[in-house]
Amino acid sequence: MRTDYRPKEREWFISLAYDFKDTKLLRAQLEKEDNDRLYAAYMGDLVIGEGRKFIKKPIEEFAPPYYPAFLSRREGTSDIKNEFQTYLRISEKVEDILLKDNKHSELISVVIKQLIESGETEDDSIAIVKVLLCEPLLYVYKELKSGEYISFHKLKTEAELSTQYYGSLADEVRVKSEKISFLVSHGQTVGNYREVILRELLKKYIPKKFAIATGFIEGLSKQIDIIIYDSHNHSPTFIEGELVVVKREAVRAIIEVKSTLDSTNLKESLQDFYNITRGGIFKPTIPVFKGIFAFDSTYSNVSSLANSIRDFYTKPFFVEEVQHDMINRVQYLFQEITSVTVLNKFGLISQYYPANGKEEDNLIPQLFSISDRRKMDVQSAMFIATIFDYLDVDLNAKKSFISAFSRIYGARTVKYVIEAKLTDDTWIPSTKSNNEHDFTQESVKKRLSKLALWFAGKLSSHELLIEEDREDTSIAPSQQK
């Protein structure tokens, strides 16, 4: 372990000279009034009736050696790249030690011993444990008669328990699916029952304002495995048992259920969704969730699945009827597939993200994979959570639900990876609703910011649609003739 590290301005760090109990999270600051002398600032102790204050002292008052603190997943600069990799590696091991048997707490001496046994040096192990103890809302130091402990913060404990609970949703679905497979060999019967399994699971979590059925969208011929629609404000045009025909404005989610997802039925489902939501046929005034939920898949990994979805939206194909190549380009915001989930295997979700990760880039739809280091199926929970994002419910109810599921996203064991871009880097929508945006990237970003507030439950559907004409649509000037 290097001992010559000296923090730069605004970098977080700790002094290794202090014991576990007294180690503080420090931030380097240049004090201009003191000839740009380097100071270390830290949060003062909590005093009842007073706000906590930052205290600044010359860095020399904190004995070296110093070690960088990364505050969870923040990357380090190039000169502390090795320390950052050490932090990532050891922090995962510490987390796994505390997660074992759901103890969420362990003697620091035991943690250090296990880290050394796993191949880490004693110096690195001690340094990273001290760094972790300074990370707010993640770890806390406890001193008991039996010794010094590192424990999860109560918020992290809640997050872990929530992750395990919602991650167990997949087990419920899997067990029921396996039961019918053992008893019945007829593929269509098994497939239909699996649709019922998913519908019944969704009914446990989707608010009563919304109905869940199979059927059709008014005016469209494609039968959809699962339709979630606003039954509080819109009565179905036709209903017989769980088969319905619903008005377009009532639709909030459409889902295809597959026993085994392969390249053929993936393309068919994507094409069906694209045809249903093609500009000029059915362009929802607020985003509609479009998902595929599969119980198994022939895809060997999530990247190959993501690449197939990317190819659907970006590669030309020959159409005999018109004797011409065509591309299923994304025409408007949130027209693309929302989520594809394979039980206990893969999870993909579409998000608008800068084309190359820079703030000035165009925001384009990209596929992110989600997975858990412990092999828990957080993907199924993500699928349900994302559906809820698309529901226009009471704002307090939405915030409560999002808060419960967001603990999964915040878990350190959960990993997100950009898998594929669904458009080119310069993409902007080619069609829109009236007053939605003006086809400039600035206005598109403004619209996406507004939609982000709606997804987060901070904006009602009425506020989202204010000043918009629900019927009129227009096309980009470059598309006009």
C-alpha positions in Angstrom: 0.0 0.0 0.0 1.4 3.4 -1.0 2.0 5.9 1.8 2.8 9.0 -0.2 -0.8 9.9 -1.2 -1.7 13.5 -0.7 -5.2 14.6 -1.6 -6.0 17.2 -4.2 -8.6 19.9 -3.8 -12.1 18.6 -3.3 -11.0 15.0 -3.0 -12.4 12.9 -0.1 -9.9 11.1 2.1 -9.2 9.7 5.6 -6.2 9.7 7.9 -5.0 6.2 8.6 -3.3 7.3 11.8 -6.6 7.2 13.7 -8.2 4.0 15.0 -11.5 2.6 13.6 -13.6 4.6 16.1 -12.1 8.0 15.5 -11.5 7.9 11.7 -13.3 10.9 10.0 -14.3 11.5 6.4 -12.3 14.5 5.3 -12.4 16.7 2.2 -9.4 18.7 0.9 -9.9 22.4 0.4 -7.6 25.2 -0.7 -7.9 28.1 1.7 -7.4 31.3 -0.4 -7.3 33.5 2.6 -4.3 31.5 3.9 -2.2 31.6 0.7 -3.9 28.6 -0.8 -2.9 26.4 2.1 -4.5 22.9 2.0 -7.1 22.3 4.6 -9.2 19.3 5.6 -12.9 19.8 6.3 -15.1 17.4 8.1 -18.6 17.3 9.5 -18.8 18.3 13.2 -20.5 16.2 15.9 -24.3 16.5 16.2 -25.4 18.8 18.9 -29.0 18.7 20.0 -30.8 21.9 18.9 -28.0 23.0 16.5 -27.3 22.2 12.9 -24.2 20.2 12.0 -21.4 22.3 10.7 -18.3 21.7 8.6 -15.0 22.2 10.6 -11.9 23.1 8.7 -8.3 22.6 9.9 -4.9 22.7 8.2 -4.3 19.2 6.8 -1.1 19.0 8.9 -3.3 18.6 12.0 -4.3 15.2 10.7 -1.4 12.9 10.8 -0.5 11.0 7.7 -0.6 8.6 6.0 -3.7 9.5 4.0 -5.9 7.3 1.9 -8.5 8.3 -0.7 -12.2 7.8 0.0 -14.5 7.1 -2.9 -18.0 7.4 -1.4 -19.5 4.2 -2.8 -19.2 3.9 -6.6 -17.4 7.2 -7.5 -14.4 6.6 -9.7 -11.0 7.8 -8.8 -8.7 9.9 -10.9 -5.9 8.2 -12.8 -3.3 8.7 -10.1 -5.4 6.8 -7.6 -6.7 4.2 -10.0 -5.1 1.3 -8.1 -6.6 2.4 -4.8 -10.0 2.6 -6.5 -9.7 -1.0 -7.7 -8.6 -2.1 -4.3 -11.6 -0.3 -2.8 -14.0 -1.9 -5.2 -12.6 -5.4 -4.6 -12.4 -5.2 -0.8 -15.7 -3.4 -0.3 -17.5 -6.2 -2.2 -15.8 -8.8 0.1 -16.8 -6.8 3.2 -20.4 -6.6 2.1 -20.5 -10.3 1.4 -19.1 -11.1 4.8 -21.9 -9.0 6.5 -24.6 -10.4 4.2 -23.7 -14.0 5.2 -26.5 -15.5 7.1 -28.2 -12.0 7.1 -26.1 -11.0 10.1 -25.5 -7.4 8.8 -22.8 -7.0 11.5 -19.4 -8.6 12.3 -16.4 -8.0 14.5 -13.8 -5.9 12.7 -11.1 -8.3 13.7 -13.0 -11.2 12.1 -13.6 -9.1 8.9 -9.9 -8.3 8.7 -8.9 -11.9 9.2 -11.3 -13.1 6.5 -10.0 -10.5 4.1 -6.4 -11.6 4.6 -7.4 -15.2 4.1 -9.0 -14.2 0.8 -5.6 -12.8 -0.4 -5.8 -9.2 0.7 -3.0 -7.5 2.6 -3.5 -6.5 6.2 -2.7 -2.8 5.4 -5.2 -2.7 2.5 -7.9 -4.4 4.5 -7.6 -2.0 7.5 -7.5 1.0 5.2 -10.7 0.0 3.3 -12.6 -0.9 6.4 -11.8 2.5 7.8 -13.0 4.1 4.5 -16.2 2.1 4.6 -16.9 3.2 8.2 -16.9 6.8 7.0 -19.4 6.2 4.2 -22.7 7.9 5.2 -25.8 5.8 5.3 -24.0 2.6 4.5 -21.9 1.4 7.4 -21.6 2.3 11.1 -19.1 1.6 13.9 -20.3 -0.2 17.0 -18.4 -0.9 20.2 -19.8 -3.6 22.4 -18.3 -5.7 25.3 -17.4 -8.4 22.7 -15.4 -5.9 20.7 -15.5 -3.5 17.8 -18.0 -4.1 15.0 -18.6 -2.9 11.5 -22.4 -3.0 10.8 -24.8 -1.9 8.0 -26.5 1.4 8.6 -30.2 0.8 9.4 -31.1 2.3 6.0 -28.8 -0.2 4.2 -30.3 -3.0 6.3 -33.7 -2.0 5.2 -32.5 -1.9 1.6 -31.1 -5.4 1.8 -34.2 -6.9 3.4 -36.3 -5.1 0.7 -34.1 -6.5 -2.0 -34.5 -10.0 -0.6 -38.3 -9.7 -0.4 -38.9 -8.3 -3.8 -36.2 -10.5 -5.3 -38.2 -13.5 -4.0 -41.1 -12.5 -6.4 -39.3 -14.6 -9.0 -39.4 -17.7 -6.7 -43.2 -17.4 -6.5 -43.5 -17.2 -10.2 -41.0 -20.0 -10.8 -42.6 -22.5 -8.4 -46.0 -22.1 -9.9 -44.6 -22.3 -13.4 -42.7 -25.6 -12.6 -45.8 -27.1 -11.1 -47.9 -26.8 -14.3 -44.9 -28.0 -16.4 -44.7 -31.2 -14.3 -48.4 -31.9 -14.6 -49.2 -30.8 -18.2 -47.2 -31.3 -21.3 -49.4 -29.4 -23.7 -47.5 -26.3 -24.7 -50.4 -24.0 -25.3 -52.0 -24.8 -22.0 -48.8 -24.2 -20.1 -48.3 -20.9 -22.0 -51.8 -19.7 -21.1 -51.3 -20.6 -17.5 -48.1 -18.7 -17.3 -49.9 -15.6 -18.5 -52.3 -16.2 -15.6 -49.4 -16.5 -13.2 -48.0 -13.2 -14.2 -51.4 -11.5 -14.2 -52.1 -12.7 -10.7 -48.7 -11.5 -9.5 -49.3 -8.0 -11.0 -52.7 -7.8 -9.4 -51.0 -8.0 -6.0 -49.0 -4.8 -6.6 -50.9 -2.8 -9.2 -53.4 -0.3 -7.6 -57.1 -1.1 -7.9 -57.6 1.9 -10.1 -56.1 -0.3 -12.9 -57.5 -3.5 -14.4 -55.3 -6.3 -15.7 -56.7 -8.5 -18.5 -56.0 -10.0 -21.9 -57.5 -8.6 -25.1 -57.4 -5.8 -27.6 -56.9 -2.1 -28.0 -59.9 -0.5 -29.7 -59.3 -0.3 -33.5 -56.3 -2.7 -33.5 -56.4 -6.3 -34.5 -53.5 -7.7 -32.4 -54.5 -9.6 -29.2 -52.2 -8.7 -26.3 -51.4 -11.2 -23.6 -51.7 -8.6 -20.8 -53.2 -5.2 -20.9 -53.1 -2.9 -17.9 -55.7 -0.1 -18.3 -57.3 2.7 -16.3 -60.6 1.1 -15.4 -61.4 4.0 -12.9 -61.7 6.6 -15.6 -62.4 4.5 -18.7 -64.9 1.6 -19.0 -63.9 -1.1 -21.5 -65.7 -1.1 -24.9 -66.2 -4.8 -24.5 -65.6 -7.2 -21.6 -66.2 -10.9 -21.2 -64.4 -12.5 -18.2 -60.8 -11.3 -18.5 -61.1 -10.7 -22.3 -61.5 -7.0 -23.0 -61.4 -4.4 -25.7 -60.2 -1.1 -24.2 -60.0 2.5 -25.4 -56.6 3.7 -26.5 -56.5 6.5 -23.9 -57.0 4.0 -21.1 -54.0 1.8 -21.9 -51.0 2.1 -19.5 -49.1 -1.1 -20.2 -49.0 -3.9 -22.8 -47.1 -7.1 -22.1 -46.2 -10.2 -24.1 -45.6 -13.4 -22.1 -43.3 -16.1 -23.5 -42.6 -19.6 -22.2 -39.2 -19.6 -24.0 -37.9 -16.4 -25.6 -36.0 -17.0 -28.8 -34.9 -14.9 -31.7 -38.0 -15.6 -33.7 -40.7 -14.8 -31.1 -38.6 -11.8 -29.8 -38.7 -10.3 -33.3 -42.4 -11.0 -33.6 -43.2 -9.3 -30.3 -41.0 -6.3 -31.1 -42.7 -6.0 -34.5 -46.2 -6.3 -32.9 -45.4 -3.5 -30.4 -43.9 -1.4 -33.2 -46.9 -1.8 -35.4 -49.3 -1.1 -32.6 -47.5 2.1 -31.6 -46.5 3.3 -35.0 -46.8 7.1 -35.5 -50.2 7.8 -37.1 -51.7 4.6 -35.7 -51.5 4.8 -31.9 -49.2 7.4 -30.3 -50.0 7.6 -26.6 -50.3 11.0 -25.1 -48.3 9.7 -22.1 -45.7 6.9 -22.3 -47.1 3.3 -22.3 -45.1 0.5 -20.8 -44.2 -2.2 -23.4 -42.7 -5.3 -22.0 -41.8 -8.9 -22.7 -41.7 -11.4 -19.8 -40.3 -14.8 -20.5 -40.0 -17.9 -18.3 -36.9 -19.2 -20.2 -34.8 -18.2 -23.2 -32.5 -19.7 -25.8 -30.2 -16.6 -25.5 -27.0 -17.6 -23.7 -26.3 -14.1 -22.3 -27.9 -10.7 -21.8 -25.6 -9.0 -24.3 -26.7 -11.2 -27.2 -30.4 -10.5 -26.3 -29.7 -6.7 -26.2 -27.9 -6.9 -29.6 -30.9 -8.6 -31.2 -33.2 -5.8 -29.9 -30.7 -3.2 -31.1 -30.7 -4.8 -34.6 -34.5 -4.7 -34.7 -34.5 -0.9 -34.4 -31.4 -0.1 -36.4 -30.9 -2.6 -39.2 -32.7 -2.5 -42.6 -34.9 -5.3 -43.8 -36.5 -6.0 -47.1 -40.3 -5.7 -47.4 -41.8 -7.6 -50.4 -45.0 -5.6 -50.5 -43.1 -2.4 -51.3 -40.0 -4.0 -52.7 -37.8 -1.7 -50.6 -35.6 -1.8 -47.5 -37.1 -0.4 -44.3 -36.0 0.2 -40.8 -38.1 0.1 -37.6 -36.6 3.4 -36.4 -37.7 4.8 -33.1 -40.1 7.6 -34.2 -40.9 9.4 -30.9 -40.0 9.5 -27.2 -40.6 6.1 -25.5 -41.9 4.3 -28.6 -39.2 1.6 -28.1 -39.6 -1.5 -25.9 -39.5 -0.7 -22.2 -38.3 -3.9 -20.6 -37.4 -7.5 -21.5 -37.1 -9.9 -18.6 -36.3 -13.6 -18.5 -37.1 -15.2 -15.2 -33.9 -15.9 -13.1 -31.7 -15.0 -16.1 -31.8 -11.5 -17.7 -33.3 -8.1 -17.3 -33.1 -5.2 -19.8 -34.6 -1.8 -19.4 -34.6 1.2 -21.9 -33.5 4.5 -20.5 -32.7 7.8 -22.2 -29.0 8.5 -21.7 -26.3 10.7 -23.3 -25.1 9.0 -26.5 -21.5 8.8 -25.4 -21.9 9.6 -21.7 -21.2 13.4 -22.1 -23.6 16.1 -20.9 -23.7 17.8 -24.3 -24.6 14.6 -26.2 -28.0 13.8 -27.6 -30.2 11.8 -25.2 -31.0 8.6 -27.0 -32.8 5.4 -25.9 -30.3 2.8 -24.7 -30.7 -0.7 -23.2 -29.3 -1.3 -19.7 -28.9 -4.7 -18.1 -29.6 -5.3 -14.4 -28.2 -8.1 -12.4 -27.3 -9.0 -8.8 -23.9 -10.2 -7.7 -25.5 -12.7 -5.4 -27.5 -14.2 -8.3 -30.8 -13.0 -6.8 -33.5 -12.3 -9.5 -33.9 -8.6 -9.1 -34.9 -8.4 -12.7 -38.5 -9.5 -12.0 -38.8 -6.9 -9.3 -37.4 -4.3 -11.7 -40.1 -5.4 -14.3 -42.9 -4.7 -11.9 -41.3 -1.5 -10.6 -40.9 -0.1 -14.1 -44.6 -0.8 -14.8 -45.5 1.3 -11.8 -43.4 4.2 -13.2 -45.9 4.3 -16.1 -49.0 4.4 -14.0 -50.7 7.8 -13.3 -51.7 7.1 -9.7 -52.0 9.4 -6.6 -48.6 11.1 -6.2 -48.1 9.9 -2.6 -48.9 6.3 -3.6 -46.4 6.5 -6.5 -43.7 7.9 -4.3 -44.3 5.2 -1.7 -44.1 2.4 -4.2 -41.0 3.9 -5.9 -39.3 4.3 -2.6 -39.9 0.6 -1.8 -38.5 -0.7 -5.1 -35.7 2.0 -5.3 -34.0 0.2 -2.4 -33.3 -2.6 -4.9 -31.7 -0.2 -7.4 -29.5 1.3 -4.6 -28.2 -2.0 -3.4 -24.4 -2.3 -3.9 -24.8 -5.8 -5.1 -27.0 -4.7 -8.0 -25.1 -3.9 -11.3 -26.2 -1.8 -14.3 -24.4 -2.1 -17.6 -25.1 -0.2 -20.9 -25.7 -3.0 -23.4 -26.8 -1.4 -26.7 -28.0 1.9 -28.3 -31.4 1.7 -30.0 -30.7 4.7 -32.3 -27.7 6.5 -33.8 -25.9 9.1 -31.7 -27.5 12.1 -33.5 -31.1 10.8 -33.1 -34.0 13.1 -32.4 -37.7 12.2 -32.6 -39.3 12.4 -36.1 -42.8 12.8 -34.8 -44.5 14.3 -31.8 -47.7 15.4 -30.1 -48.6 19.0 -30.4 -46.5 21.2 -28.1 -44.4 18.2 -26.9 -41.2 19.6 -28.2 -39.9 21.5 -31.4 -37.5 18.8 -32.7 -34.4 20.5 -31.3 -32.2 18.6 -28.9 -32.6 21.3 -26.3 -36.4 21.0 -26.3 -36.2 17.2 -26.4 -34.1 17.3 -23.3 -36.5 19.7 -21.6 -39.4 17.3 -22.4 -37.4 14.3 -21.0 -36.8 16.2 -17.8 -40.5 16.8 -17.5 -41.2 13.1 -18.1 -38.6 12.2 -15.5 -40.6 14.1 -12.9 -43.7 12.3 -14.0 -42.0 8.9 -13.7 -40.7 9.8 -10.2 -44.2 10.8 -9.0 -43.4 14.5 -8.7 -45.7 15.6 -11.6 -49.3 14.5 -12.3 -50.5 13.4 -15.7 -52.5 16.6 -15.9 -49.4 18.7 -15.4 -47.5 16.6 -17.9 -50.2 17.1 -20.6 -50.9 20.7 -19.9 -51.1 22.8 -23.0 -50.8 19.7 -25.2 -53.4 18.8 -27.9 -54.2 15.2 -27.3 -55.1 14.4 -30.9 -52.8 16.5 -33.2 -49.4 15.2 -34.1 -46.7 16.6 -36.3 -43.6 15.5 -38.0 -40.1 16.9 -38.0 -39.4 19.6 -40.6 -36.8 17.3 -42.1 -39.5 14.6 -42.6 -42.0 17.0 -44.2 -42.6 17.1 -48.0 
